Amino acid sequence: ETQKSCIFELQDEPTKTKWVSSIALALEDLEKIPPESAPDRLLEKQHLAEATIVSGYINLSINSPSGKFKQYWCVLKPGVLCYMDKPDSKKITGFMQLEHYDLRILPEETFKSNPLCIEIFLPQIASNLLSFKTIDDMLAWQNAILRFLPSTGAFEPITALCVINTNQESVPPGFVCIESTLSGKNANFNEGGSSSGSVMKLCYQRGGFDSEGVPFPPITALSLRLNKPPGMLSSGVQEMVSSRWTVIEKTFYKQLSANLVSGSKTPEMFICYRSDADQPSIETISLIW
Protein backbone atom coordinates (compact mmCIF):
# COMPACT_ATOMS: atom_id res chain seq x y z
CA GLU A 1 0.00 0.00 0.00
CA THR A 2 1.30 3.46 -0.86
CA GLN A 3 2.27 5.47 2.20
CA LYS A 4 1.05 9.07 2.45
CA SER A 5 2.81 11.90 4.27
CA CYS A 6 2.05 15.52 5.15
CA ILE A 7 4.64 18.25 5.81
CA PHE A 8 3.83 21.04 8.27
CA GLU A 9 5.78 24.30 8.19
CA LEU A 10 5.61 25.95 11.63
CA GLN A 11 6.83 29.36 12.76
CA ASP A 12 8.88 28.50 15.86
CA GLU A 13 10.07 25.69 18.12
CA PRO A 14 7.37 26.10 20.83
CA THR A 15 4.63 25.83 18.19
CA LYS A 16 6.33 22.76 16.75
CA THR A 17 6.49 21.11 20.19
CA LYS A 18 2.81 21.87 20.84
CA TRP A 19 1.70 20.33 17.54
CA VAL A 20 3.87 17.23 17.93
CA SER A 21 2.51 16.62 21.43
CA SER A 22 -1.12 17.09 20.31
CA ILE A 23 -0.74 14.75 17.33
CA ALA A 24 0.99 12.12 19.48
CA LEU A 25 -1.89 12.19 21.99
CA ALA A 26 -4.45 11.95 19.19
CA LEU A 27 -2.67 8.91 17.74
CA GLU A 28 -2.67 7.24 21.16
CA ASP A 29 -6.42 7.82 21.46
CA LEU A 30 -7.04 6.41 17.98
CA GLU A 31 -5.25 3.18 18.88
CA LYS A 32 -7.78 2.65 21.68
CA ILE A 33 -10.79 2.90 19.35
CA PRO A 34 -12.26 -0.42 18.13
CA PRO A 35 -11.79 -0.87 14.35
CA GLU A 36 -15.54 -0.77 13.70
CA SER A 37 -15.73 2.68 15.33
CA ALA A 38 -12.67 4.20 13.67
CA PRO A 39 -13.26 7.41 11.66
CA ASP A 40 -12.61 5.72 8.31
CA ARG A 41 -15.09 2.95 9.08
CA LEU A 42 -17.73 5.40 10.33
CA LEU A 43 -17.30 7.47 7.18
CA GLU A 44 -17.67 4.31 5.08
CA LYS A 45 -20.89 3.40 6.91
CA GLN A 46 -22.20 6.92 6.38
CA HIS A 47 -21.57 6.70 2.65
CA LEU A 48 -23.23 3.30 2.43
CA ALA A 49 -26.24 4.48 4.43
CA GLU A 50 -26.70 7.51 2.21
CA ALA A 51 -26.50 5.33 -0.89
CA THR A 52 -29.30 3.00 0.29
CA ILE A 53 -32.61 4.06 -1.27
CA VAL A 54 -34.88 1.38 0.15
CA SER A 55 -34.37 -1.94 1.93
CA GLY A 56 -36.45 -4.75 3.37
CA TYR A 57 -37.42 -8.41 3.10
CA ILE A 58 -38.77 -9.54 -0.29
CA ASN A 59 -39.64 -12.99 -1.63
CA LEU A 60 -37.46 -13.52 -4.71
CA SER A 61 -37.49 -16.06 -7.50
CA ILE A 62 -34.17 -15.90 -9.34
CA ASN A 63 -34.32 -17.38 -12.85
CA SER A 64 -36.78 -20.05 -11.75
CA PRO A 65 -39.41 -20.96 -14.41
CA SER A 66 -41.57 -22.63 -11.77
CA GLY A 67 -41.58 -19.50 -9.61
CA LYS A 68 -39.83 -21.00 -6.59
CA PHE A 69 -39.56 -18.15 -4.09
CA LYS A 70 -37.18 -17.54 -1.20
CA GLN A 71 -37.11 -14.66 1.26
CA TYR A 72 -34.09 -12.35 1.04
CA TRP A 73 -33.08 -9.07 2.61
CA CYS A 74 -32.92 -6.69 -0.36
CA VAL A 75 -31.13 -3.36 -0.61
CA LEU A 76 -31.61 -0.91 -3.47
CA LYS A 77 -28.62 1.35 -4.11
CA PRO A 78 -28.16 3.69 -7.08
CA GLY A 79 -28.33 1.43 -10.12
CA VAL A 80 -27.95 -1.85 -8.18
CA LEU A 81 -30.36 -4.18 -6.39
CA CYS A 82 -28.49 -6.59 -4.11
CA TYR A 83 -29.93 -9.37 -1.98
CA MET A 84 -28.66 -11.45 0.94
CA ASP A 85 -30.00 -13.87 3.55
CA LYS A 86 -30.45 -11.29 6.32
CA PRO A 87 -29.53 -7.66 7.13
CA ASP A 88 -26.31 -8.52 8.97
CA SER A 89 -25.09 -11.09 6.43
CA LYS A 90 -21.39 -10.71 5.68
CA LYS A 91 -21.83 -12.12 2.18
CA ILE A 92 -24.14 -10.72 -0.50
CA THR A 93 -25.96 -13.50 -2.35
CA GLY A 94 -26.46 -11.72 -5.66
CA PHE A 95 -26.92 -8.48 -7.61
CA MET A 96 -29.03 -7.04 -10.41
CA GLN A 97 -27.37 -4.27 -12.42
CA LEU A 98 -30.62 -2.43 -13.09
CA GLU A 99 -29.71 -0.35 -16.12
CA HIS A 100 -29.54 -3.58 -18.15
CA TYR A 101 -33.04 -4.72 -17.15
CA ASP A 102 -36.70 -3.90 -17.73
CA LEU A 103 -39.70 -4.25 -15.40
CA ARG A 104 -43.28 -5.40 -15.71
CA ILE A 105 -46.12 -6.10 -13.28
CA LEU A 106 -47.40 -9.67 -13.46
CA PRO A 107 -51.14 -10.48 -13.41
CA GLU A 108 -52.33 -11.61 -9.97
CA GLU A 109 -53.29 -15.05 -11.31
CA THR A 110 -49.71 -15.80 -12.43
CA PHE A 111 -48.72 -17.09 -8.98
CA LYS A 112 -51.75 -17.63 -6.74
CA SER A 113 -49.63 -17.91 -3.60
CA ASN A 114 -47.71 -14.73 -4.53
CA PRO A 115 -50.23 -12.45 -6.29
CA LEU A 116 -48.33 -9.18 -5.86
CA CYS A 117 -45.39 -9.73 -8.20
CA ILE A 118 -43.17 -7.68 -10.44
CA GLU A 119 -40.63 -9.11 -12.86
CA ILE A 120 -37.19 -7.61 -13.48
CA PHE A 121 -35.98 -9.22 -16.66
CA LEU A 122 -33.39 -9.24 -19.38
CA PRO A 123 -34.96 -10.76 -22.53
CA GLN A 124 -33.75 -14.33 -23.19
CA ILE A 125 -31.13 -14.06 -20.42
CA ALA A 126 -32.62 -13.43 -16.98
CA SER A 127 -36.02 -13.34 -15.27
CA ASN A 128 -36.22 -12.35 -11.59
CA LEU A 129 -39.53 -12.20 -9.72
CA LEU A 130 -40.15 -10.00 -6.68
CA SER A 131 -43.17 -10.84 -4.51
CA PHE A 132 -44.59 -8.43 -1.90
CA LYS A 133 -47.00 -8.74 1.01
CA THR A 134 -48.85 -5.47 0.42
CA ILE A 135 -49.67 -3.30 -2.56
CA ASP A 136 -47.99 -0.33 -0.84
CA ASP A 137 -44.71 -2.25 -0.56
CA MET A 138 -44.91 -3.28 -4.19
CA LEU A 139 -45.54 0.27 -5.42
CA ALA A 140 -42.76 1.71 -3.26
CA TRP A 141 -40.17 -0.75 -4.60
CA GLN A 142 -41.50 -0.53 -8.15
CA ASN A 143 -41.24 3.27 -8.26
CA ALA A 144 -37.77 3.25 -6.70
CA ILE A 145 -36.47 0.64 -9.17
CA LEU A 146 -37.98 2.40 -12.21
CA ARG A 147 -35.61 5.34 -11.65
CA PHE A 148 -32.68 3.19 -12.73
CA LEU A 149 -34.11 1.28 -15.69
CA PRO A 150 -33.10 2.26 -19.25
CA SER A 151 -36.72 2.43 -20.42
CA THR A 152 -37.72 5.01 -17.81
CA GLY A 153 -34.56 6.56 -16.39
CA ALA A 154 -33.27 9.88 -17.74
CA PHE A 155 -29.59 8.96 -17.78
CA GLU A 156 -26.88 11.58 -17.76
CA PRO A 157 -23.68 10.68 -19.62
CA ILE A 158 -20.96 8.69 -17.86
CA THR A 159 -18.29 11.20 -16.88
CA ALA A 160 -15.97 9.36 -14.48
CA LEU A 161 -14.60 5.86 -13.91
CA CYS A 162 -12.67 4.28 -11.08
CA VAL A 163 -11.49 0.86 -9.98
CA ILE A 164 -11.86 -0.37 -6.41
CA ASN A 165 -10.61 -3.40 -4.52
CA THR A 166 -13.81 -4.30 -2.68
CA ASN A 167 -11.87 -6.32 -0.09
CA GLN A 168 -10.51 -3.03 1.24
CA GLU A 169 -12.57 -0.22 -0.28
CA SER A 170 -16.21 0.81 -0.47
CA VAL A 171 -17.98 2.37 -3.45
CA PRO A 172 -17.11 6.09 -3.61
CA PRO A 173 -20.02 8.51 -3.04
CA GLY A 174 -21.74 9.37 -6.31
CA PHE A 175 -20.43 6.27 -8.10
CA VAL A 176 -22.25 3.08 -9.10
CA CYS A 177 -20.34 -0.20 -8.86
CA ILE A 178 -20.85 -2.74 -11.67
CA GLU A 179 -21.59 -5.74 -9.48
CA SER A 180 -22.72 -8.27 -12.06
CA THR A 181 -22.34 -9.26 -15.69
CA LEU A 182 -25.29 -9.34 -18.08
CA SER A 183 -25.96 -12.97 -17.15
CA GLY A 184 -25.79 -12.26 -13.40
CA LYS A 185 -22.25 -13.49 -12.69
CA ASN A 186 -19.98 -11.69 -10.25
CA ALA A 187 -18.35 -8.78 -12.12
CA ASN A 188 -14.99 -9.31 -10.40
CA PHE A 189 -12.34 -8.84 -13.10
CA ASN A 190 -10.00 -10.95 -10.98
CA GLU A 191 -12.36 -13.93 -10.69
CA GLY A 192 -10.44 -17.20 -10.94
CA GLY A 193 -6.75 -17.70 -11.53
CA SER A 194 -5.65 -15.21 -8.88
CA SER A 195 -3.69 -16.06 -5.76
CA SER A 196 -4.22 -12.64 -4.15
CA GLY A 197 -7.96 -12.91 -3.63
CA SER A 198 -8.37 -9.26 -4.66
CA VAL A 199 -11.89 -8.41 -5.86
CA MET A 200 -11.42 -5.76 -8.56
CA LYS A 201 -14.53 -3.96 -9.80
CA LEU A 202 -15.27 -1.02 -12.06
CA CYS A 203 -17.38 1.93 -10.89
CA TYR A 204 -18.81 4.80 -12.89
CA GLN A 205 -20.33 8.22 -12.21
CA ARG A 206 -22.85 10.16 -14.28
CA GLY A 207 -23.01 13.92 -14.82
CA GLY A 208 -21.43 16.32 -12.35
CA PHE A 209 -19.76 19.73 -12.51
CA ASP A 210 -16.30 21.07 -11.76
CA SER A 211 -15.55 23.82 -9.21
CA GLU A 212 -16.48 26.50 -11.77
CA GLY A 213 -19.84 24.95 -12.61
CA VAL A 214 -18.74 23.52 -15.95
CA PRO A 215 -20.19 20.04 -16.72
CA PHE A 216 -17.66 17.21 -16.71
CA PRO A 217 -16.97 15.97 -20.25
CA PRO A 218 -18.63 12.63 -21.07
CA ILE A 219 -16.51 9.53 -21.60
CA THR A 220 -16.62 8.46 -25.24
CA ALA A 221 -14.33 5.41 -25.47
CA LEU A 222 -13.03 2.54 -23.32
CA SER A 223 -10.10 0.21 -23.81
CA LEU A 224 -7.62 -2.01 -21.96
CA ARG A 225 -3.86 -1.69 -21.64
CA LEU A 226 -1.65 -4.72 -21.06
CA ASN A 227 1.64 -4.32 -19.24
CA LYS A 228 4.07 -7.03 -20.28
CA PRO A 229 7.09 -7.78 -18.08
CA PRO A 230 10.43 -6.69 -19.59
CA GLY A 231 11.25 -8.85 -22.57
CA MET A 232 7.67 -9.97 -23.22
CA LEU A 233 6.31 -8.53 -26.47
CA SER A 234 2.86 -8.65 -28.07
CA SER A 235 3.11 -9.05 -31.86
CA GLY A 236 6.66 -7.81 -31.56
CA VAL A 237 5.68 -4.45 -29.99
CA GLN A 238 5.02 -3.54 -26.37
CA GLU A 239 1.58 -2.01 -25.89
CA MET A 240 1.64 1.79 -25.74
CA VAL A 241 -1.15 4.26 -24.95
CA SER A 242 -1.41 7.69 -26.61
CA SER A 243 -1.77 10.87 -24.59
CA ARG A 244 -5.45 11.04 -25.56
CA TRP A 245 -6.17 8.15 -23.21
CA THR A 246 -6.35 8.24 -19.41
CA VAL A 247 -5.08 5.05 -17.74
CA ILE A 248 -6.58 4.08 -14.37
CA GLU A 249 -3.45 2.86 -12.58
CA LYS A 250 -4.53 3.28 -8.94
CA THR A 251 -7.70 2.44 -7.01
CA PHE A 252 -9.92 5.26 -5.79
CA TYR A 253 -9.32 5.30 -2.02
CA LYS A 254 -6.36 3.17 -1.07
CA GLN A 255 -4.25 4.09 -4.08
CA LEU A 256 -3.46 0.41 -4.58
CA SER A 257 -2.59 -0.91 -8.01
CA ALA A 258 -5.70 -0.94 -10.24
CA ASN A 259 -4.37 -3.98 -12.11
CA LEU A 260 -7.57 -5.88 -12.90
CA VAL A 261 -5.86 -9.28 -12.68
CA SER A 262 -3.76 -8.70 -9.57
CA GLY A 263 -2.10 -11.86 -8.29
CA SER A 264 -2.43 -13.83 -11.52
CA LYS A 265 0.39 -14.92 -13.81
CA THR A 266 -1.02 -13.00 -16.77
CA PRO A 267 0.24 -9.55 -17.89
CA GLU A 268 -1.08 -6.60 -15.90
CA MET A 269 -4.34 -5.18 -17.26
CA PHE A 270 -5.56 -1.61 -16.77
CA ILE A 271 -8.70 0.21 -17.93
CA CYS A 272 -8.24 3.22 -20.21
CA TYR A 273 -10.77 5.84 -21.26
CA ARG A 274 -10.94 9.09 -23.17
CA SER A 275 -13.31 12.00 -23.77
CA ASP A 276 -13.65 13.36 -27.31
CA ALA A 277 -15.90 16.35 -27.91
CA ASP A 278 -16.79 15.18 -31.42
CA GLN A 279 -17.76 11.62 -30.41
CA PRO A 280 -21.01 10.29 -28.85
CA SER A 281 -20.90 9.59 -25.14
CA ILE A 282 -21.10 6.13 -23.58
CA GLU A 283 -24.58 5.57 -22.16
CA THR A 284 -24.11 2.22 -20.39
CA ILE A 285 -21.32 -0.20 -19.56
CA SER A 286 -22.03 -3.94 -19.73
CA LEU A 287 -19.69 -6.80 -18.85
CA ILE A 288 -19.87 -10.28 -20.40
CA TRP A 289 -17.77 -13.34 -19.56
C-alpha positions as CSV (number, residue, x, y, z in Angstrom):
1,E,0.0,0.0,0.0
2,T,1.3,3.5,-0.9
3,Q,2.3,5.5,2.2
4,K,1.0,9.1,2.4
5,S,2.8,11.9,4.3
6,C,2.0,15.5,5.2
7,I,4.6,18.2,5.8
8,F,3.8,21.0,8.3
9,E,5.8,24.3,8.2
10,L,5.6,26.0,11.6
11,Q,6.8,29.4,12.8
12,D,8.9,28.5,15.9
13,E,10.1,25.7,18.1
14,P,7.4,26.1,20.8
15,T,4.6,25.8,18.2
16,K,6.3,22.8,16.8
17,T,6.5,21.1,20.2
18,K,2.8,21.9,20.8
19,W,1.7,20.3,17.5
20,V,3.9,17.2,17.9
21,S,2.5,16.6,21.4
22,S,-1.1,17.1,20.3
23,I,-0.7,14.8,17.3
24,A,1.0,12.1,19.5
25,L,-1.9,12.2,22.0
26,A,-4.4,11.9,19.2
27,L,-2.7,8.9,17.7
28,E,-2.7,7.2,21.2
29,D,-6.4,7.8,21.5
30,L,-7.0,6.4,18.0
31,E,-5.3,3.2,18.9
32,K,-7.8,2.7,21.7
33,I,-10.8,2.9,19.3
34,P,-12.3,-0.4,18.1
35,P,-11.8,-0.9,14.4
36,E,-15.5,-0.8,13.7
37,S,-15.7,2.7,15.3
38,A,-12.7,4.2,13.7
39,P,-13.3,7.4,11.7
40,D,-12.6,5.7,8.3
41,R,-15.1,2.9,9.1
42,L,-17.7,5.4,10.3
43,L,-17.3,7.5,7.2
44,E,-17.7,4.3,5.1
45,K,-20.9,3.4,6.9
46,Q,-22.2,6.9,6.4
47,H,-21.6,6.7,2.6
48,L,-23.2,3.3,2.4
49,A,-26.2,4.5,4.4
50,E,-26.7,7.5,2.2
51,A,-26.5,5.3,-0.9
52,T,-29.3,3.0,0.3
53,I,-32.6,4.1,-1.3
54,V,-34.9,1.4,0.2
55,S,-34.4,-1.9,1.9
56,G,-36.4,-4.8,3.4
57,Y,-37.4,-8.4,3.1
58,I,-38.8,-9.5,-0.3
59,N,-39.6,-13.0,-1.6
60,L,-37.5,-13.5,-4.7
61,S,-37.5,-16.1,-7.5
62,I,-34.2,-15.9,-9.3
63,N,-34.3,-17.4,-12.9
64,S,-36.8,-20.1,-11.7
65,P,-39.4,-21.0,-14.4
66,S,-41.6,-22.6,-11.8
67,G,-41.6,-19.5,-9.6
68,K,-39.8,-21.0,-6.6
69,F,-39.6,-18.1,-4.1
70,K,-37.2,-17.5,-1.2
71,Q,-37.1,-14.7,1.3
72,Y,-34.1,-12.3,1.0
73,W,-33.1,-9.1,2.6
74,C,-32.9,-6.7,-0.4
75,V,-31.1,-3.4,-0.6
76,L,-31.6,-0.9,-3.5
77,K,-28.6,1.3,-4.1
78,P,-28.2,3.7,-7.1
79,G,-28.3,1.4,-10.1
80,V,-27.9,-1.8,-8.2
81,L,-30.4,-4.2,-6.4
82,C,-28.5,-6.6,-4.1
83,Y,-29.9,-9.4,-2.0
84,M,-28.7,-11.4,0.9
85,D,-30.0,-13.9,3.5
86,K,-30.5,-11.3,6.3
87,P,-29.5,-7.7,7.1
88,D,-26.3,-8.5,9.0
89,S,-25.1,-11.1,6.4
90,K,-21.4,-10.7,5.7
91,K,-21.8,-12.1,2.2
92,I,-24.1,-10.7,-0.5
93,T,-26.0,-13.5,-2.3
94,G,-26.5,-11.7,-5.7
95,F,-26.9,-8.5,-7.6
96,M,-29.0,-7.0,-10.4
97,Q,-27.4,-4.3,-12.4
98,L,-30.6,-2.4,-13.1
99,E,-29.7,-0.4,-16.1
100,H,-29.5,-3.6,-18.1
101,Y,-33.0,-4.7,-17.1
102,D,-36.7,-3.9,-17.7
103,L,-39.7,-4.2,-15.4
104,R,-43.3,-5.4,-15.7
105,I,-46.1,-6.1,-13.3
106,L,-47.4,-9.7,-13.5
107,P,-51.1,-10.5,-13.4
108,E,-52.3,-11.6,-10.0
109,E,-53.3,-15.0,-11.3
110,T,-49.7,-15.8,-12.4
111,F,-48.7,-17.1,-9.0
112,K,-51.7,-17.6,-6.7
113,S,-49.6,-17.9,-3.6
114,N,-47.7,-14.7,-4.5
115,P,-50.2,-12.5,-6.3
116,L,-48.3,-9.2,-5.9
117,C,-45.4,-9.7,-8.2
118,I,-43.2,-7.7,-10.4
119,E,-40.6,-9.1,-12.9
120,I,-37.2,-7.6,-13.5
121,F,-36.0,-9.2,-16.7
122,L,-33.4,-9.2,-19.4
123,P,-35.0,-10.8,-22.5
124,Q,-33.7,-14.3,-23.2
125,I,-31.1,-14.1,-20.4
126,A,-32.6,-13.4,-17.0
127,S,-36.0,-13.3,-15.3
128,N,-36.2,-12.3,-11.6
129,L,-39.5,-12.2,-9.7
130,L,-40.1,-10.0,-6.7
131,S,-43.2,-10.8,-4.5
132,F,-44.6,-8.4,-1.9
133,K,-47.0,-8.7,1.0
134,T,-48.9,-5.5,0.4
135,I,-49.7,-3.3,-2.6
136,D,-48.0,-0.3,-0.8
137,D,-44.7,-2.2,-0.6
138,M,-44.9,-3.3,-4.2
139,L,-45.5,0.3,-5.4
140,A,-42.8,1.7,-3.3
141,W,-40.2,-0.8,-4.6
142,Q,-41.5,-0.5,-8.1
143,N,-41.2,3.3,-8.3
144,A,-37.8,3.3,-6.7
145,I,-36.5,0.6,-9.2
146,L,-38.0,2.4,-12.2
147,R,-35.6,5.3,-11.7
148,F,-32.7,3.2,-12.7
149,L,-34.1,1.3,-15.7
150,P,-33.1,2.3,-19.2
151,S,-36.7,2.4,-20.4
152,T,-37.7,5.0,-17.8
153,G,-34.6,6.6,-16.4
154,A,-33.3,9.9,-17.7
155,F,-29.6,9.0,-17.8
156,E,-26.9,11.6,-17.8
157,P,-23.7,10.7,-19.6
158,I,-21.0,8.7,-17.9
159,T,-18.3,11.2,-16.9
160,A,-16.0,9.4,-14.5
161,L,-14.6,5.9,-13.9
162,C,-12.7,4.3,-11.1
163,V,-11.5,0.9,-10.0
164,I,-11.9,-0.4,-6.4
165,N,-10.6,-3.4,-4.5
166,T,-13.8,-4.3,-2.7
167,N,-11.9,-6.3,-0.1
168,Q,-10.5,-3.0,1.2
169,E,-12.6,-0.2,-0.3
170,S,-16.2,0.8,-0.5
171,V,-18.0,2.4,-3.4
172,P,-17.1,6.1,-3.6
173,P,-20.0,8.5,-3.0
174,G,-21.7,9.4,-6.3
175,F,-20.4,6.3,-8.1
176,V,-22.3,3.1,-9.1
177,C,-20.3,-0.2,-8.9
178,I,-20.8,-2.7,-11.7
179,E,-21.6,-5.7,-9.5
180,S,-22.7,-8.3,-12.1
181,T,-22.3,-9.3,-15.7
182,L,-25.3,-9.3,-18.1
183,S,-26.0,-13.0,-17.2
184,G,-25.8,-12.3,-13.4
185,K,-22.3,-13.5,-12.7
186,N,-20.0,-11.7,-10.2
187,A,-18.3,-8.8,-12.1
188,N,-15.0,-9.3,-10.4
189,F,-12.3,-8.8,-13.1
190,N,-10.0,-10.9,-11.0
191,E,-12.4,-13.9,-10.7
192,G,-10.4,-17.2,-10.9
193,G,-6.8,-17.7,-11.5
194,S,-5.7,-15.2,-8.9
195,S,-3.7,-16.1,-5.8
196,S,-4.2,-12.6,-4.1
197,G,-8.0,-12.9,-3.6
198,S,-8.4,-9.3,-4.7
199,V,-11.9,-8.4,-5.9
200,M,-11.4,-5.8,-8.6
201,K,-14.5,-4.0,-9.8
202,L,-15.3,-1.0,-12.1
203,C,-17.4,1.9,-10.9
204,Y,-18.8,4.8,-12.9
205,Q,-20.3,8.2,-12.2
206,R,-22.8,10.2,-14.3
207,G,-23.0,13.9,-14.8
208,G,-21.4,16.3,-12.4
209,F,-19.8,19.7,-12.5
210,D,-16.3,21.1,-11.8
211,S,-15.6,23.8,-9.2
212,E,-16.5,26.5,-11.8
213,G,-19.8,25.0,-12.6
214,V,-18.7,23.5,-16.0
215,P,-20.2,20.0,-16.7
216,F,-17.7,17.2,-16.7
217,P,-17.0,16.0,-20.3
218,P,-18.6,12.6,-21.1
219,I,-16.5,9.5,-21.6
220,T,-16.6,8.5,-25.2
221,A,-14.3,5.4,-25.5
222,L,-13.0,2.5,-23.3
223,S,-10.1,0.2,-23.8
224,L,-7.6,-2.0,-22.0
225,R,-3.9,-1.7,-21.6
226,L,-1.7,-4.7,-21.1
227,N,1.6,-4.3,-19.2
228,K,4.1,-7.0,-20.3
229,P,7.1,-7.8,-18.1
230,P,10.4,-6.7,-19.6
231,G,11.2,-8.8,-22.6
232,M,7.7,-10.0,-23.2
233,L,6.3,-8.5,-26.5
234,S,2.9,-8.6,-28.1
235,S,3.1,-9.1,-31.9
236,G,6.7,-7.8,-31.6
237,V,5.7,-4.4,-30.0
238,Q,5.0,-3.5,-26.4
239,E,1.6,-2.0,-25.9
240,M,1.6,1.8,-25.7
241,V,-1.1,4.3,-25.0
242,S,-1.4,7.7,-26.6
243,S,-1.8,10.9,-24.6
244,R,-5.5,11.0,-25.6
245,W,-6.2,8.1,-23.2
246,T,-6.3,8.2,-19.4
247,V,-5.1,5.1,-17.7
248,I,-6.6,4.1,-14.4
249,E,-3.5,2.9,-12.6
250,K,-4.5,3.3,-8.9
251,T,-7.7,2.4,-7.0
252,F,-9.9,5.3,-5.8
253,Y,-9.3,5.3,-2.0
254,K,-6.4,3.2,-1.1
255,Q,-4.3,4.1,-4.1
256,L,-3.5,0.4,-4.6
257,S,-2.6,-0.9,-8.0
258,A,-5.7,-0.9,-10.2
259,N,-4.4,-4.0,-12.1
260,L,-7.6,-5.9,-12.9
261,V,-5.9,-9.3,-12.7
262,S,-3.8,-8.7,-9.6
263,G,-2.1,-11.9,-8.3
264,S,-2.4,-13.8,-11.5
265,K,0.4,-14.9,-13.8
266,T,-1.0,-13.0,-16.8
267,P,0.2,-9.6,-17.9
268,E,-1.1,-6.6,-15.9
269,M,-4.3,-5.2,-17.3
270,F,-5.6,-1.6,-16.8
271,I,-8.7,0.2,-17.9
272,C,-8.2,3.2,-20.2
273,Y,-10.8,5.8,-21.3
274,R,-10.9,9.1,-23.2
275,S,-13.3,12.0,-23.8
276,D,-13.6,13.4,-27.3
277,A,-15.9,16.4,-27.9
278,D,-16.8,15.2,-31.4
279,Q,-17.8,11.6,-30.4
280,P,-21.0,10.3,-28.9
281,S,-20.9,9.6,-25.1
282,I,-21.1,6.1,-23.6
283,E,-24.6,5.6,-22.2
284,T,-24.1,2.2,-20.4
285,I,-21.3,-0.2,-19.6
286,S,-22.0,-3.9,-19.7
287,L,-19.7,-6.8,-18.8
288,I,-19.9,-10.3,-20.4
289,W,-17.8,-13.3,-19.6
